Amino acid sequence: MSSGRLQVKVKRVNERRSSRDSPKRLRTPARIGAGGVRPVTCSPSRRPVMAEEICSDSDDLFGDYDSLLEDSSLLQKLDAAEQQDQAGLTLCLRPPWEDEPPGPSRDLPASQLQFQEELRLHGGDHSTKQEEQEPLPGRSRRSVADQLKRTMLGNAAAPPAAPRTAVLKEAVVSEEISVAMQAMETISSQTTDLGPFFGLPSKVKELMQRLRGIQKLYDWQEACLNLDCVQQRRNLIYSLPTSGGKTLVAEILILRELLCRRKDCLLILPYISLVQEKVRGLASLGLELDFLVEEYAGSRGRFPPVRRRSQTSLYVATIEKAHGLVNSLIENGRLENLGLLVVDELHMLGEGSRGAVMEMTVAKVQHLSRNTQIIGMSATLGNIQELQAFLRAELYSSDFRPVQLKEFVKVGDSIYEVDPTEESGFRFSRLLPFKYSSAMQKVDPDHIIALVTEVIPAHSCLIFCPTKKNCENVAVMICKYLKRDFLRHQEAEKSRLLQDLRDGGGGSMCPVLQRTVPYGVAYHHSGLTTEERRLLEEAFSHGVLCLLSCTSTLAAGINLPARRVILRSPLVATEFLRRSQYKQMVGRAGRAGMDSVGESVLILQEKDRSAAKALLSSPVEKCVSKLLEEDAKGLLTLILSLIGLNVAASLQQLQDFLQGTLLSVQQQQLCTDCSLQDVVLRCIHTLSHKDLITAADGHAPTLQVTRLGRAAYKGGVDLTVCHLLYKDLRGGLDGLLLSSFLHLLYLVTPYDLLPQCSPNWMIFLRQFTSLSAAEQKMLAAIGVPESLVARKAAGQTVKKGVDAAPARRMYLALVLLCLLKETSVWGVAERFQLSRGFVQTLLSSAAAFCSCALHFTEELEELWPFRSLLLALTQRLTYCVKAELVPLMEVAGVMEARAKQLYNAGYRTLTHLANADPAVLSRTIQNLYIKQASMMVASAKSLERF
């Protein structure tokens, strides 16, 4: 045998058989077993041939072999067996190998073992076979001989087994992996050194350096990651000031769960924009480390998520989508696959109905999954002890900030530094040196221009304004008095930004931005489209823009730090600032790695000094459960879902569950009039009265959910509108108009947006008259006749008792219809005289509500026609583009304008984009940064793996 190739010696024989009486020779065929290959011994005159040599099917390779295992008596025994069969005798034929003890020590090929088994079956209890059927003469001889040849041919053609050394090596590696996994599962509290990078592979550290520019963790981050509770996977709350680096700790813990324990993770963020930003940021890590990043926001997200054996998933979700996701995991018995739940902005537990939904989600995970670790983080927590009791968590807190923050207030032209040691709370710092003319004093009485020109354009500045209109006015006012030198600062980059804004608007552009962007100034609020906000945020982060005037929503959204933060007024709309809002705003001051200090300036009037002192010295507001607000709407929703998910079926089980809620921790201060048990009994009665649950008779009534109740909780439909939605959908079946999208759009227009829009009745009348006869008839059927619209347009009164809600809802449905036809947010906003931001909000809200209505109808058999209709409509509303652009719109960071650019450049599918070179893509697509191109390619590759 040569060292390079396996050789098996095969003896060639003539087609005629040799006599069995010829001298006996050892002709055992080659056997492949655990011990290796044993060559066949041939006559010296014969040459060896390679195992790959092909023989004709007609050659009788085994015609000259009479024995197996050096036994020449097998065929004679077969002859004798045949003769005894014919004579009516019974012979139990036992081949020699059957006398050997069974076990793994027998060194035989698989094909020979198969042959032995088949031969044993042929030679079983022969007397029984003979009673059933008389064998034909010679039949056993031919059958066994043919089987012998066929099996030996299969043995010769079978691939060789793996070398014993390779098998042993693979076994050793498998054993090492098994031991390592067991060690990871049983990490003790004394073990602090978990690996090269906090228990993660070295590749993670390299990726953090390459993709994030993170060379070293802060001391508090290392201390937090080395806590005993973190090593033992106990729940944790950690609280630090804004921009302290909280998110990085959460991401490392998520990666440990995904890569080391091979469990899925859920990250809850408060806003859709934050979810989309996080999905874009983690797409590259997911691609490099082989895990999936799935977006659950708006209408995106699948319930239940796709089950995958080879890959783990990170679900990045808004508060509402996270609740639906957890419900689907519970219903399908998959909650144990969720290894880690991370809640960002934990203080939102105390903010309205969204806080109630967050509390439900966390309580369900904590009650039903013993293996899921819960991590909560926030910069503003007032009653941490109560939150610790709710989450059964340990606490880590620090006052660390990477950049020192100095807080000031301005009264008149004097600047005071905030100093709690002073009796007044303030200590005089300096006077503003900027000289104002009488004209400027009238235009800018608060000296905003003086404050901003001290830092821009060399540094960045944020101005928080009380209203959206004030944001735009401040931006225009500042540009009016800036020097011409500002126009030359990063002139090329600002021209590029203007072109991007124009392309994103389909050729249209905001006149305010067109005037202010050349100076490096812009405004930022909800009236902008998503694409505009993204472009302005990126430009501010890269230093193209040096000043943003914005509303308070920016402080709770994407992280945009600046050298100086100015609070235009201590008011948000008409309400005085809360301590938590103030902390979030001033927390944006100071950019790590770029600034040595961050400054905040609160502009006050003399009359506001005492209120401002109370604001700056007061503690952060308490985080209070919202399950009982709005007539206990949150608690009603929670109880309904617990019954529907079979988590609780009795009053006692409901009470047991509620012991693990924040409401239970705070029941003494929240349930002042009655006990928590009485509140639960009232909720059960209310749900039963609304026909959402039933209570079977008995000493301990069994609670069950009705069909409507199941549809409500699975669709995520607000209980205050679930009956109205069912009524509208049920009534819509009687005269459903399918020749147009208008009727379906009316049915999925969100109810909660009706108070935010008052119809322009003249525009409504023009749109009404342009509808087809069938559409006008449909409007009259739902309670919006032409006479009503005409009277409203003419300024006349309408009859008392006429419900105006269907008219307002139809007005918004007409806006959606125009969007589906034109796909231009700018054109539709101008036609209906609405802000483009509201139009886009309407579109995204309608897509989300359409998705809810789809899940709602899936549980009600009588609404079956809507299932396919709403499925298609959800996709249309989600992207609102032509069909060929839909795949590209799935990619993180790609909006309609960018999708058109990609499509026209030849990147027409996810595969095209996933295989693109980011450098080439950046050069091919106009105004596309290399970083953006890399993120798009990474996102496309991630989507391809779904």
Disulfide bonds with the S-S distance in Angstrom:
none
